[in-house]
Amino acid sequence: MVMVESLAERGENVVYRAISPSEFFYKNRDIAGFSSPARSLYMSIRELVENSLDAAEMGRILPEVLIELGEEDAERGVYRLRVVDNGVGVPGDKIPSAFATVLYGSKYGFKQSRGTFGLGGTMALLYGQITTNKPAKIMSSTDGKTLYIYELMIDVVENKPRIISSEKKPSPGGWRGTSVEFSLEADYPGARAKILDYIKHTAIVNPHATLTFIDSKGRLYHYPRMVEKVPEPPRETLPHPVGVDVEMMSRMLMETKARNLLTFLTTSFQKIGPKTAKEVLELAGLKPETSPRKLSHEQVTALVDAFKRYDKFRPPDPTPLSPVGKDFLEAGIRRIFNPDFVHVVQREPSSYSGHPFIVEAAVAYGGTIPVTETIMLFRFANKIPLLYDERADVAWKVVEEKIDWSNYKVPKPAPLAVFTSICSTKVPYKTVGKEAIADRPEIERELTMALRECGRNLKLYLSRIEKREAAAKRLSLYTKYLPMIAEFAAKTVGTSKPNIKPLLKKLGITESELEAAKTGSQQA
Amino acid sequence: MVMVESLAERGENVVYRAISPSEFFYKNRDIAGFSSPARSLYMSIRELVENSLDAAEMGRILPEVLIELGEEDAERGVYRLRVVDNGVGVPGDKIPSAFATVLYGSKYGFKQSRGTFGLGGTMALLYGQITTNKPAKIMSSTDGKTLYIYELMIDVVENKPRIISSEKKPSPGGWRGTSVEFSLEADYPGARAKILDYIKHTAIVNPHATLTFIDSKGRLYHYPRMVEKVPEPPRETLPHPVGVDVEMMSRMLMETKARNLLTFLTTSFQKIGPKTAKEVLELAGLKPETSPRKLSHEQVTALVDAFKRYDKFRPPDPTPLSPVGKDFLEAGIRRIFNPDFVHVVQREPSSYSGHPFIVEAAVAYGGTIPVTETIMLFRFANKIPLLYDERADVAWKVVEEKIDWSNYKVPKPAPLAVFTSICSTKVPYKTVGKEAIADRPEIERELTMALRECGRNLKLYLSRIEKREAAAKRLSLYTKYLPMIAEFAAKTVGTSKPNIKPLLKKLGITESELEAAKTGSQQA
């Protein structure tokens, strides 16, 4: 029996309403990583530092980022955070929207950047505002001549900036860059370890950047740049045809200046030349001379469908990508752990849903790596370290579940550290907080291949160790008995001082090895 | 040396722009769980079923939900999904916005509901649209008299519905409810196991609901309701003062009808009476008779600050919560695993950031639970099962890292299953895909307490087993030797047929136990 009675009849109302994006993220800051006062401080620093690095890289500038944390009200746990960079700056008229509007930014193109969601910086300021009710102060100059200074708050309901004050003056000393400063409720003692790790690891994968952190106790953490070369900045590219959906296609068809489909395809996508374009159009049952704006609903669907069925597209262009680099990764790993063995692999570019990506991976063994049951995993994406939610990440899945390290002679426990790095025009994060990467099959496969190659090299190294240890054992036998045998032999033939050197030489043992074996030090 | 050169001088432009919420989620569907064709189908079913259950519960209706999945184009992997419910329905004029606008909905209040983000249903339709370019068909009646039928698409750029067709007619057979139907690219074979688990587990924690799933091969999965009682629907409550931030306070001060602060406090929040209100106002340095609209910026901050410092608020009202219930949880567990032992704990209500919550937990041992090294964990939140991203969840952290099960005599491997359920007016999900719950300390603590209590009871049971097994061992010795001894004794005294019954009785062993021991079946 269906009871027919409307809510209205019972005098109850279901209230429907729309909320703005800032209200959405205000209400759900857990999903952007702003949960506890500790994690929110970590997230704030992270988002601003990543914006700073992007802003420098965009202008081919060697990044200099200064992070200052001051205590404002110890009793209430309120801090003042300031992040200053020497990047390209934000134009004066864009400052209010760029910093005080959720989902407004410069990061929505087809290129690699640390920021992804156009959200992080504003979330940090929003968090500061709702915990302290104070405006943020933004200063920026794009040309080293004019400096814009704003005090801003966010109108959460309207998702609009509220300008508290604004000023324009000559930039002191020709300074060009951006400074973001605001108050926030924070737990610095609780976040300190992660923040220091974050800065250290960021310095490792960005050896061209100088990072300086002055904390609320006045402690200075300074990572000067190790290389003077600015990496080739990631470039914006045309979308690759694989992974284009109906929504995107419709929009591109509307916006193109091309007069016919043939031109549209060859100028709007990478890896489509006239030959490919013609084949795709034939597959879609469309004529090359048709105007892009005159396609029916069904024809758009047919074109997208032809993209899906056409299996001869060349892989995406990897040039917009900027991986860490084998040398930099190895140097970084050596700097932290001084391990006995390191092997770094950089895979060939691959793609998922039309987005090119490159996987790099490394294993390190021994040195100061702690001997543990679980493997230490260090993850990076677009040159930023990922420190939270490790277990939800595709790299964890591969390292812990897909690879059986005992196949590579790795004992348990072992001093083993694994490093993974992914760079892509779009990293498929599972969360807005950019901590865990989704297990897209293409990425999982590349990670597995890279780590297997690392594993094989590690196995060679561990086998060598094993052999050397066996050799050392034999050697210690020789050490013990050879002199006695020699002495006995010498006595028998009447020689008083036996010379075992020729014998050792025959056996390929140097005297220093013999000495070392005598003193018991194992040579690995 | 700072290089001063603007991007514009180099002829490059940084393009700043705003994007709509639908565009944000369109570009980042991984964060809402819509990553692969398999997972997207799972998410679509899940979001629609949860909306259906909420819609029935809102109207105190015993839910009947029908899920139909049909194959539309086998070659392209396109399916047609339809979910029909007997809930309160959506008013005709709200249908376009409710289904085709991101961040529009009825779920933004202070009450427990399965939906949280006002996002899921629309995300499902958006996913269908971008993979098939077809409109969704929505039918709904709120009164059993008028039926509204819409064909809708989503204008992603504008975040607005595009109405393809609309119709209004008498509801056939007085039907009241909502039907949502759309096409989507999906991988049903890949998603099938999770979908079936999802439906089964949803049925378990919603024993008042009838769930029916007809899949694309025509297979029927039917879970009739087990109880005829509608659970008390969760009610909307006033916000609890703990956890109110400046943003929320400013808004409440603007919207209140109260003429002075004393009335404002006692009518806008739960657990604030006149006495508490006066104490809080004094702490904030504010006068009870001041008008709520006349507070300065600093005074609002002072009031929020007083809320934080005042430590005598009573805990939040748990009545808006609707937990699964110990009996239902136990019955559900018995239905799946028929275990030898079950223990269920329901904790007292607690709160985090002003949101009340209740934790329930259970352990089950033996039966058809597979014997594994890792404990099987089943998670529920607001009466929905959580099946993905287990390792990022606070429950996993507690079960795997905080509790040492060997303390409770649990062997390894063991046939052990752990169940956790949290209900709250706001579940702190880490992801928009609602799969993993954040490790808020208050929730972690309650889970730990609940599982320790389960553990202690499990230990008692396992100790009893241990004793019984020792007894059974002794018994099997008696079984083997007693008859022989008796026979020997009988022969000695010349009795031909020995009667051991009196002896057994003395030892407290029944004849059936003796038989059982002889045949080797262990009695646990």
Interface residues (C-beta under 8 A of the other chain):
Chain A: V2 M3 V4 E5 S6 L7 A8 E9 V14 V15 Y16 R17 A18 I19 S20 P21 E23 F24 Y26 K27 N28 D30 I31 S35 S36 M58 G59 I61 R76 N86 V88 G89 P91 K94 S97 A98 T101 L103 Y104 G105 S106 Y108 G109 T116 F117 G118 Q129 I130 T131 T132 N133 T142 D143 G144 V156 V157 G174 W175 R176 D245 V246 E247 M248 R251 H297 V300 T301 V304 D305 K308 D389 R391 A392 W396 P428 Y429 K430 T431 V432 G433 A436 A438 R440 P441
Chain B: V2 M3 V4 E5 S6 L7 A8 E9 V14 V15 Y16 R17 A18 I19 S20 P21 E23 F24 Y26 K27 N28 D30 I31 S35 S36 M58 G59 I61 R76 N86 V88 G89 K94 S97 A98 T101 L103 Y104 G105 S106 Y108 G109 T116 F117 G118 Q129 I130 T131 T132 N133 T142 D143 G144 V156 V157 G174 W175 R176 D245 V246 E247 M248 R251 H297 V300 T301 V304 D305 K308 D389 R391 A392 W396 P428 Y429 K430 T431 V432 G433 A436 A438 R440 P441
